Amino acid sequence: MPLETEETIFTWGASPLKFGAGALDEIGFEVSQYDVSRVLIITDTTINATGIPQRIQDQLAKHHIGSEVFDGVHVEPTDESLDQAIGYAREQGPWDGFIAVGGGSAIDTAKAVNLITTDGGELMDYLNRPIGRAKAPSHQLKPLIAVPTTAGTGSESTAMCVLDVLSMRVKTGISHWRLRPTLAVIDPLLTMTLPPEVTASAGMDIVCHALESYTARWYTTFDRKQPEQRVTYCGANPVSDLWCEKSLSLMAGSFRRAVHDGGNDLAARSEMMLAATFAGMGFGNSGVHVPHANAYPIAGMVKDFRPGGYPQDEPMVPHGMAVSLTAPQSFRFTFDSAPQRHLQAAQWLSPSSGEHRDPCEQLPGVLVDLMRDIGIPNGIRAVGYSEDDIAGLVPGTMKQQRLLTTCPRTPDEDDIAAIFAGSLENW
């Protein structure tokens, strides 16, 4: 028998998938397999203008399913934008199910709408501690179909919802297996017109999901939990490892092609969509750590940075970009906890890279080479931060204890400050 203090159990789950060029045209049939007659399609104004939500409505109508479109999703959702979406859904409901169309912002908004309109309460009840009360949903939610239009977040296969809490200037989330979409309908044709900047930022989210998941704390090193204590993030484990490996291998062959010639390369777009979902199947169960924890205050405390390829009406640091900015320095910090894993991950991501004289620099070197090629800004200084801002960024990272617990080497405030300082410029 195992010692009572030693964990022996890991969990793994993911959404069922329908994947491939043209998959969107089968969504009416898929939705008709559930007991629904009226659904709310949740998207943003940019996606709505492409006509994709209308195509979905037409498909639903063929199966006698009524629908409405809410296009008020905010890029990088906030507690205010989620409350607006929840308010709309409550006023116009009830709904039998939901369809999310867009990037992670739309899918995460739909998760929150589904949770609050089905289970009741308010966002703060469910937000992760120490920001919120981390209440668990009490029963099954309504069917939620996720239709991703970017290759990045993997939100179509995860059980997490991420948002900015504006009053606290901090990013946090909701995490529970009931939030996981009922089905993901993944059509690479929907990503063919993504701007290079969006492709690059979202793609770095994929890369960091897989890298952080693969280098996360091993599941048996946690204290043993009771069944009701098991959380979505359980640490690196044999099943998540497989998906991380496949995701990184796909990105090695497709990422740069999709950024530089994505409008003409359906194969690269398809492989990136697969890689995003595979990485979601990895990190959605094992977890992420320091780069994602740092990304939350980087995005939440943005000053006046407006990235190309994104709406210019307000400052923002896109999530994948924010995650990548401290990734090289973060993996220098974690290297000694699992050297072989860091070296193996670098090999998967860049099989042709030569061996670095300092093994600790192998993975950071691969990342820097990639980030320079695809146009990621050179460190946090390039998105508006200076040495004087580091003291303000550190508390935002330290609030992300759900993520930092997954780190194979537990950082303190001085460690995080040093990582930010080392990430002012990456090359």
C-alpha positions, 0 to 999 in steps of 0.5 A: 500500500502507498504511504498516505502522504504519497500521491498515486493517482492522476486524472485526465480528460478532454473534449470529444473532437470533430476535426478537419477542413469543412467540419463547420458544415456538420455542426447542425447535425452535431448539435441536433444530437443533444436535447436542445431547441434554442442555443446562444452563439457567443462570439465577438464583432470581428468574427461575427462580421466574417459570417461564420456565426450566420453559417452556423445559424443556417446549419442549426435551422436545417435541424429546426434549432433556434439560435441567437448571436451575442457578439459582445465578447471582449478580446482578453475577457474581463470580469466586466465583459463576462458579466455583460455576457452573463446578463444578456444570456439571463435576460434573453434566456433560457437556453438549452445550450451554447456555441462558442465561436472564436479564440480563447476569449469567446470560448472562455466567455461561453464557459462562464456564461454556461456556468453562471446561468446554469449553476447560479451565483456570481463570478467571484464565487467560482474564481480561483483562490486567493482571488475568489472562493473557488466554489465547485459547480454543483451539477452538470452544465448545459451542452457547450460546443466550441468552434475555435477560430485561432490556433493557440489557447486549446480552450476547446479541450480544457476545463479552464476559463481565464479573465482579468479582474479589472479592480485588482488589475490581475488575471485569474480564472475558474478551473473545474472539469464541468467547464470542459466543452461538450464537443469541439468542432475544429475547422482549420479553414477558419484560421486561413486569414489570421494576421501573422501577429495573431498567428505568432502570439497564439502559437507561442501559447501552444508552445508554452502550454506544451513546454510548461506541461511537460516540465511541470512537477510530476504528479506523484510528488504532490501530497495525497488528495481526497477524491473531492480535492482533486483539481484539474491540474494534477502535475505532469503524468504519462498521458499528458506527456504524450500530447505535449510531445506530439504538439511540440513535434507538430509545431516544429514543422508548421509554426514558422510556415503558418506565420510567414505564409499562413494564407496559402498553407492549409497543411501548416494551419491544420497542424497548428490547430491539431497542436493547439488541441493536443497541447490543451489535452496536455496542460489542461490536465497536468498544468502550466507554471511560471511563464503563464503565472507571469503572463497574468500581471504582464497582460493585466497591468499593460500601459499603452502597448498596442500590438499589430494585427489586433484591435487598436482601440485599447492597450493590450498584451495578447495572452500568448505574447505575454506568456512567451516574454518570460519563457526563456528565463523561466526555463533557465530557472526550472532547468535543474529540476528536470534537465533531461525533460528540458533538453528533450522538449528543446529537441522536439521543438527544434530537431535541427538545433545544434547542441549548446555548450551550456545545457541550461541554455538549450531550451531558452536558445531554441525559444529565442531563435523562434521568437525572433523569427516570428516577430515576438517583441524582445522582452517585457521592455518592448511592451512597455515595462522597465526595471521600476515596474518589476516590484509591481509585477511580482505580486500579480504572479504570486497570486497565481498559486494554482499555477506556481504549485505546478512548478517543479521548483517552487519560486519565491518573490525574489525568484520571480523578480529575477525572472522578470529582470532577466526578461527585460530583453531576451536577446 
